[in-house]
Amino acid sequence: MREFSRPKVVVSRCLEFDHCRYNGEIVSSPVVVKLKKYVDFLPVCPEVEIGLGVPRNPVRIVLNKGGHRLVQPLSGKDVTENMKAFCSSFLDSVEGADGFILKFRSPSCGFKDVKVYQSAAGQGVVEKTSGYFGGAVLKRYPFLPVEDEGRLRNARIKEHFLTKLFTFAAFRKVKSEGGMKDLISFHTQNKFLLMAYNQAELRKLGEIAANRGGKPFKELISNYEEHLYSAFSRAPVYTSTIDVLMHSLGYFSDQLSNREKTLFFDWVQKYREGKASLCPAINTIKLWIVRFESDYLMHQTFFEPYPEDLMEINPVESHLREDLWI
């Protein structure tokens, strides 16, 4: 079982932390509940922080002279500048955040699909955008994992989010506390995971970690960080994941019977066709890792990118679905 660094996650305070929604309610989120055991949360409610209180009249984003304003229709207040000032000061104060979990479609916290109204009084929705705080987060940290509690109900989105979150937390520890030896260890343990995510960036990261030019650690780690973020900017495609599975098989192929390999190939083919999840093929490899005592594969994060307790058990989850990151 792997030891994991504890990620630092900024979370909307109404998600399982406080009754601070506009109507005084708290919002349930099974993901947040489970994560409390494994991450250090930094709860925040931008609307409360700018003095709107609980309960409060709702705010909304409206069109105004071609731009957006954040207003409270029932009171007539325009709180745009207050919200912008808070977003800036809060994000300036946050150090070492590894990710964000924000309130779905909130005019303050939502990071996408937030309704924009024609006017404060009208009901007509003219477009969708990011909330003020959510938008500020995306602008400040375009490379970090950012999701809302609604999208995290989807197993594939959650898997990508958690993989990035725990990988970046481990890297942050290397950057802040480690040296060249720690960077090489990090790169070695994440090779298969990087192979699944982005093989071009894996090659670049390997060249950086090799440090043939003898660069100082501070310069090297910044360069590595840039390409690491690029590698995880998109979820892996299923063909790359299959490449990793086949590469893993090569470590003990000569020690397996034809029947064992045929069973494994059948699971890979079912995954390729969207008839099975990745779990059977990966679990087969994990059994062989233990059976043949492959220390190198045992330390590959690909096989346990985040705590096992957070993993979905869904035998029919497949890669054949729409792009969830548009």
C-alpha positions in Angstrom: 0.0 0.0 0.0 1.3 3.4 -1.0 1.9 6.3 1.4 0.3 9.5 0.0 1.1 13.1 0.6 -1.9 15.0 1.9 -3.1 17.4 -0.8 -4.3 20.9 0.2 -7.7 21.5 -1.3 -9.7 24.8 -1.3 -13.4 23.8 -1.0 -16.7 25.8 -1.1 -17.7 26.0 2.6 -21.3 25.0 1.9 -20.0 21.5 0.7 -20.2 19.5 3.9 -18.6 22.1 6.1 -21.2 24.8 7.0 -24.8 25.8 6.6 -23.8 28.9 4.6 -25.8 28.6 1.4 -28.1 31.6 0.6 -31.0 29.7 2.2 -29.0 28.5 5.2 -28.6 25.0 4.0 -25.5 22.8 3.7 -24.8 20.8 0.5 -24.1 17.1 0.6 -21.1 15.7 -1.3 -20.0 12.1 -0.9 -16.7 12.9 -2.5 -15.9 15.6 0.0 -16.9 13.4 2.9 -14.6 10.6 1.8 -11.7 13.0 1.1 -11.7 14.5 4.6 -9.7 11.5 5.7 -7.0 12.1 3.1 -6.7 15.8 2.3 -6.4 19.1 4.2 -9.3 21.2 3.3 -9.4 25.0 3.2 -13.2 25.9 3.3 -14.3 29.3 2.0 -17.6 31.0 1.2 -16.9 34.2 -0.9 -20.5 35.5 -0.5 -20.3 35.3 3.3 -16.7 36.8 3.3 -18.0 39.9 1.5 -20.6 40.4 4.2 -23.8 39.1 2.6 -24.7 37.0 5.6 -26.7 33.8 6.1 -29.5 33.4 5.1 -29.3 36.0 2.4 -31.0 37.2 -0.7 -29.5 35.3 -3.8 -27.0 37.0 -6.1 -26.9 36.5 -9.8 -24.6 37.5 -12.7 -26.3 40.0 -15.2 -25.3 41.6 -18.4 -24.5 45.3 -18.1 -23.2 47.4 -21.0 -21.6 44.3 -22.6 -20.0 43.2 -19.4 -21.0 41.1 -16.4 -22.0 42.4 -12.9 -22.7 40.4 -9.7 -25.9 41.8 -8.2 -28.4 41.0 -5.5 -31.8 41.7 -7.2 -34.0 42.0 -4.1 -31.7 44.6 -2.3 -30.4 46.3 -5.5 -26.8 45.8 -4.4 -24.0 45.5 -6.9 -21.3 43.5 -5.1 -19.0 43.0 -8.2 -16.0 45.1 -6.9 -16.3 43.6 -3.4 -16.2 40.1 -4.8 -13.3 40.9 -7.2 -11.3 42.3 -4.3 -12.0 39.3 -2.1 -11.0 36.8 -4.8 -7.7 38.6 -5.4 -6.8 38.8 -1.7 -7.9 35.3 -0.8 -6.0 33.7 -3.7 -2.9 35.8 -2.8 -3.1 34.3 0.7 -3.4 30.7 -0.4 0.0 29.0 -0.6 0.6 25.5 -1.9 -3.0 24.6 -2.9 -3.1 21.4 -4.9 -6.7 21.7 -6.1 -10.2 23.1 -5.7 -13.7 21.6 -5.2 -16.3 24.4 -5.9 -20.1 24.7 -5.7 -21.8 23.6 -8.9 -23.1 26.6 -11.0 -22.8 29.1 -8.1 -22.6 32.7 -9.3 -19.6 33.1 -7.0 -17.9 29.6 -6.8 -19.1 27.9 -10.0 -16.2 27.4 -12.5 -18.4 26.7 -15.5 -22.1 26.7 -16.7 -23.1 29.6 -14.4 -26.2 31.4 -15.7 -25.9 35.0 -16.9 -29.2 36.9 -16.9 -30.4 39.7 -19.1 -31.1 41.9 -16.1 -31.4 41.8 -12.3 -35.2 41.5 -12.5 -35.7 39.4 -15.6 -35.7 35.6 -15.9 -34.1 35.3 -19.3 -30.7 33.5 -19.4 -28.6 34.9 -22.2 -25.4 32.9 -21.8 -23.3 30.9 -19.4 -19.9 31.7 -17.8 -17.7 31.1 -14.7 -18.7 32.5 -11.3 -16.5 35.3 -10.0 -14.5 33.2 -7.6 -14.4 30.1 -9.8 -13.3 32.2 -12.8 -10.5 33.8 -10.7 -9.3 30.4 -9.7 -9.1 29.2 -13.3 -7.3 32.3 -14.3 -4.8 32.1 -11.4 -4.3 28.3 -11.5 -5.1 27.0 -15.0 -3.0 23.9 -14.4 -4.4 22.7 -11.1 -7.3 20.2 -10.8 -10.5 22.2 -10.4 -14.0 20.6 -10.2 -17.4 21.0 -8.7 -19.4 18.6 -6.6 -21.8 18.0 -9.4 -19.3 16.8 -12.0 -17.4 14.8 -9.4 -20.4 12.4 -9.3 -19.1 11.1 -12.6 -16.6 8.3 -12.0 -14.3 9.2 -14.9 -14.1 12.9 -14.0 -13.5 12.0 -10.4 -10.7 9.6 -11.4 -8.9 12.2 -13.4 -9.3 14.8 -10.7 -8.0 12.6 -7.9 -5.1 11.3 -10.0 -3.9 14.9 -10.7 -4.6 16.0 -7.1 -2.4 13.3 -5.4 0.3 13.4 -8.1 0.6 17.2 -7.7 0.7 16.9 -3.9 3.5 14.4 -4.1 5.4 16.7 -6.5 4.9 19.7 -4.3 6.6 17.8 -1.5 9.6 17.1 -3.8 9.7 20.7 -4.9 9.6 22.2 -1.4 11.6 19.6 0.6 13.5 17.4 -1.8 16.5 17.4 -4.1 17.7 15.6 -7.2 17.4 12.2 -5.7 13.8 12.8 -4.8 13.0 14.2 -8.3 14.5 11.1 -9.9 12.5 8.8 -7.5 9.3 10.8 -8.3 9.9 10.5 -12.0 10.7 6.8 -11.9 7.6 5.9 -9.8 5.3 7.9 -12.1 6.7 6.7 -15.5 3.8 4.4 -16.3 1.2 7.0 -15.2 2.9 9.6 -17.4 3.0 7.1 -20.2 -0.8 6.7 -20.0 -1.3 10.5 -19.8 1.1 11.9 -22.4 4.0 10.0 -23.9 5.5 13.1 -25.5 5.7 14.9 -22.2 7.1 11.7 -20.5 10.1 11.9 -22.9 10.6 15.6 -22.1 10.3 15.0 -18.4 12.8 12.1 -18.6 15.3 14.4 -20.3 14.8 17.0 -17.6 15.2 14.5 -14.8 18.4 13.1 -16.4 19.9 16.6 -16.0 22.8 16.0 -18.5 23.5 19.7 -18.4 24.1 19.8 -14.7 21.5 22.5 -14.0 20.8 23.6 -10.4 17.8 21.9 -8.7 15.8 25.1 -8.5 16.0 25.7 -12.2 15.4 22.0 -13.1 12.4 21.6 -10.8 10.6 24.6 -12.3 11.2 23.2 -15.8 10.0 19.8 -14.7 6.9 21.3 -13.1 5.9 23.1 -16.3 5.9 19.9 -18.3 4.3 17.9 -15.5 1.3 20.2 -15.6 1.2 19.9 -19.3 1.2 16.1 -19.2 -1.8 16.1 -16.9 -3.8 18.8 -18.8 -6.0 16.1 -20.4 -7.3 12.8 -19.2 -5.6 9.8 -20.8 -7.0 8.2 -23.9 -7.8 4.5 -23.7 -5.2 3.5 -26.3 -2.4 4.9 -24.2 -3.7 3.1 -21.2 -3.7 -0.2 -23.2 0.0 0.6 -24.1 0.8 0.7 -20.4 -1.0 -2.6 -19.8 0.9 -4.3 -22.6 4.2 -2.8 -21.5 3.5 -4.1 -17.9 2.8 -7.6 -19.3 6.3 -7.7 -20.8 7.9 -7.8 -17.4 6.6 -11.3 -16.7 5.3 -12.6 -20.1 7.8 -15.4 -20.2 6.7 -16.7 -16.9 3.0 -16.9 -17.8 1.1 -19.7 -19.4 -0.7 -19.2 -22.7 -4.1 -19.6 -20.9 -3.2 -16.8 -18.5 -2.1 -14.5 -21.2 -5.2 -15.2 -23.3 -7.4 -14.4 -20.3 -5.6 -11.1 -19.9 -5.8 -10.2 -23.6 -9.6 -10.9 -23.5 -10.0 -8.4 -20.7 -7.9 -5.8 -22.6 -10.1 -6.4 -25.7 -13.3 -6.0 -23.7 -11.9 -2.7 -22.3 -11.0 -1.6 -25.9 -14.5 -2.3 -27.1 -16.1 -0.5 -24.1 -17.6 -3.7 -22.8 -15.7 -3.7 -19.5 -13.9 -1.3 -17.2 -10.2 -1.1 -16.8 -10.4 -2.9 -13.4 -10.1 -6.6 -14.5 -7.1 -6.0 -16.6 -5.3 -3.9 -14.0 -6.1 -6.2 -11.2 -4.7 -9.1 -13.2 -1.4 -7.2 -13.6 -1.4 -6.4 -9.9 -1.8 -10.1 -9.0 1.2 -10.9 -11.2 3.2 -8.1 -9.7 2.8 -9.7 -6.3 3.2 -13.3 -7.6 6.5 -12.5 -9.4 7.6 -9.9 -6.8 8.3 -7.2 -9.3 9.6 -4.4 -7.1 9.8 -1.9 -10.0 6.1 -2.3 -11.0 5.0 -2.5 -7.3 6.1 1.2 -6.9 4.5 2.4 -10.1 1.7 5.0 -9.2 -0.2 3.9 -12.3 -1.6 1.0 -10.3 -2.6 3.1 -7.3 -2.7 6.8 -8.3 -4.7 7.7 -5.2 -5.9 5.9 -2.1 -7.8 2.7 -2.8 -10.7 3.7 -0.6 -11.5 6.5 -3.0 -11.7 4.3 -6.0 -15.0 3.5 -7.8 -16.3 -0.1 -8.0 -18.0 -0.1 -11.4 -17.5 -3.1 -13.6 -19.2 -1.6 -16.6 -17.6 1.9 -16.6 -16.0 2.3 -20.0 -14.0 4.9 -22.0 -16.7 5.1 -24.7 -18.4 8.4 -23.8 -18.4 12.0 -24.7 -15.5 14.3 -24.0 -16.1 15.4 -20.4 -13.5 18.2 -20.3 -14.8 20.5 -23.0 
